[in-house]
Amino acid sequence: MGVVRHSWELLKASWQVLKLDKELLLFPLLSGLACLLVMASFSVPLFIVGEGSRFTGLISSNNTILQLSLVYLFYFSNYLVISFFNSAVVICATIRMNGGDPTVWDGLRLAWKRFPLIIRWAFFASGIGMLLRLLEARVGWIGKIVVSLLGFAWTVTSFLVIPVMVVDKRSTWAAFQESARLLKQTWGQQLITNFSFGLIFFLLAIPVYPLIALVMLSGSIVLMSFVISLVALYIVLMIIVQSALQGIVQAALFKYARSGEVAIGFEEPLLQNAILPKS
């Protein structure tokens, strides 16, 4: 309940920033559309060439190196897209927190200037993510717990990488080191995040499920299609909002960790308790 309460307070604070720059919602929307294009670029060729082709045969063969290479390329492409648009959110949020009035063009333009850095970060981070997934798939339940802990440690330690990278223009490894240093310097050696927007938005989505069940029991195809379409739109909107708010929180925590300054719309106790020593 403490995590839920703190998540809600952080959500409300970041929402105040989002209300000043509603155009930030465009970045997660573009990110989602670009990820769909990435998915299509990998899946459509399989339908075009059809079964029995040399390409399809290679994919379905026991060529592990080829399969892993394609999986990694898919990971990397998606991570690159997500990192680019998340960088744009962080850039615009940082401009707002420094007293400016950012535009969508500012976010895209400055993120593009950092694109070589973002490519290198996506290359590194997607490799770590894929490695953790491969390990998790090949170990027992004790190993899965260990891998989950490693993944959690990676997520927390790298939390400020994108703000460090796009604001301070640090290289991949330097940004990762600075992220770890700022987190340890500000919040301590052993860290645990004290908020989860994913949990909050999961709770906000709970009323949707009984609604779908009732509509399905009604037996009306028209009503069912209409409600499912509304639910899908609602979930997409929640994902877009969650992504924008997450970027705003990253920018606020980076500003606080680096300079001790409290961003517009936030309060210092809220930022102090966003990440806690692990007991």
C-alpha positions, 0 to 999 in steps of 0.5 A, spaced: 500 500 500 505 504 501 508 503 494 501 504 491 500 511 495 507 513 493 506 512 486 499 515 486 502 522 489 508 521 483 503 520 478 499 526 480 505 531 481 508 528 474 501 530 471 501 537 473 507 537 468 504 534 463 498 538 463 503 544 461 505 540 455 500 536 453 504 535 446 508 530 450 503 525 449 505 525 442 511 522 443 509 515 446 504 515 440 509 515 435 513 510 439 507 505 439 506 506 431 514 506 430 514 499 434 508 496 430 512 498 423 518 494 426 514 488 428 511 489 421 518 489 418 519 483 421 513 479 420 510 481 413 516 478 409 515 471 412 508 472 409 510 475 402 515 469 401 511 464 403 512 457 406 518 453 403 522 458 401 529 459 402 528 464 407 523 461 411 527 455 411 533 458 414 528 461 420 525 455 421 532 451 421 536 449 427 541 455 425 541 458 432 546 463 431 541 466 425 535 465 430 539 469 435 541 474 431 534 476 428 531 476 435 537 481 437 535 485 431 528 485 433 530 487 440 535 492 438 530 495 433 524 496 438 529 498 444 532 504 439 525 506 437 522 506 445 529 510 447 529 515 442 522 517 443 523 517 451 529 521 450 524 526 447 520 526 453 525 527 458 528 533 453 522 536 453 520 535 461 527 538 462 526 544 458 519 545 462 523 544 469 528 549 467 523 554 466 522 553 458 516 552 454 518 546 450 515 544 443 514 537 440 519 539 435 524 541 440 524 534 443 525 531 436 530 535 434 534 535 440 533 527 441 536 527 433 542 530 435 543 525 441 541 519 436 548 516 435 548 516 443 541 513 443 543 508 438 549 505 442 545 505 448 540 501 445 545 496 442 548 495 449 541 495 453 537 490 448 543 486 449 543 486 456 535 485 456 536 479 451 541 476 455 537 476 461 531 473 457 535 467 455 538 466 462 531 466 465 529 461 459 534 456 461 534 455 468 530 452 474 526 456 478 531 458 483 535 461 477 529 464 475 529 468 482 536 470 481 535 472 474 529 476 476 533 480 481 539 481 476 534 484 472 531 488 477 538 491 479 539 493 472 533 496 471 534 501 478 541 502 476 540 504 469 534 508 471 537 515 470 541 513 464 537 516 458 536 523 462 544 523 463 545 521 456 541 526 453 541 532 458 549 531 459 551 528 452 554 522 456 557 516 452 553 509 454 558 507 459 559 514 462 552 515 462 551 508 466 556 509 471 553 516 472 546 513 473 549 508 478 553 514 482 547 519 482 543 513 485 548 511 490 550 518 492 542 521 493 539 514 495 544 510 498 548 503 496 542 498 496 536 501 492 529 499 491 524 503 487 518 506 491 513 507 486 510 503 480 506 506 475 505 500 472 501 497 478 497 504 478 495 503 471 493 496 472 489 498 478 485 503 473 484 497 468 481 493 473 473 495 472 474 494 465 474 486 466 467 485 469 465 490 464 467 485 458 464 479 462 458 482 462 457 484 455 460 477 453 454 474 457 449 479 453 450 475 447 450 482 442 455 482 437 454 489 436 455 491 443 461 486 444 464 489 438 463 496 441 465 495 448 471 492 446 473 497 441 472 502 447 476 498 452 482 497 447 482 505 446 482 506 453 488 501 454 492 504 449 491 511 452 493 509 459 499 506 456 501 513 452 499 517 458 503 512 463 509 512 458 509 520 458 509 520 466 514 515 466 519 520 462 517 526 466 519 522 473 525 520 470 527 528 468 525 530 475 529 525 479 535 526 475 534 534 476 534 532 484 539 527 484 544 532 480 543 538 483 538 537 489 533 542 485 526 540 486 522 540 479 516 544 478 510 540 480 514 536 485 515 536 492 522 534 495 519 529 500 516 526 494 523 525 490 526 523 496 522 517 497 521 515 490 527 510 491 529 507 498 534 504 501 533 496 501 531 493 507 
